[in-house]
């Protein structure tokens, strides 16, 4: 499951890594490989292409690539 956060300091796409018994969610940022995988197997519109490139760029920066 993925979630999108919009708070400026943590904005981005995240993957739910764990859901604890008390309902707390543990999130981790999506990886650039996950972004590529999400868009690689289908045709995308121009807007989707721009979004995918922006998300991949942000993920790559977090990964130090």
Secondary structure, 3 states (H helix, E strand, C coil): CEEEECCCCCCEEEEEEEECCCCCEEEEECCHHHHHHHHHCCCCCHHHHHHHHHHHHHHHHHHCC
